[in-house]
Amino acid sequence: MKILFDQNICFRILCKLQSFPKAQHVSNLGLIDARDRAIWDYAVQNQFAIVTFDQDFFQMASLLGVPPKIIG
């Protein structure tokens, strides 16, 4: 599973998750100041699940469906 951590989750989490080599943080992908929809679109295009505390992603999932999966 490819995991994309949103900006509200500390980028240092990647050091703790070495067993997930496909995990990325938005800051590593140039998406740190991107709008939620841009992050959503990136996740869809690149087959990531989004890990976030941001309720906007859950609302988008209600409207747009999946993918991507949202993990909160």
C-alpha positions, 0 to 999 in steps of 0.5 A: 500500500502506498501511503501519503501523509498530509501536512497536518502529520509531522514529516518525521513519521517517515523515519519511524515507518521504514517498513513502508518504503512507499510512504511519502509526505506531502512536503517531499512531493512539493505539495506542502502548501497545495490545496486539498484537491491537489493532494487528492488528485495526486493521490488518485493519479499515483494510487496513494491512500491519504493519512490525515486529520483534516475533515475536508478529506472525509467530506471529499470522499463522501462527495467524490467516492474512492479512490483514494482511501482516507485514513484518519 
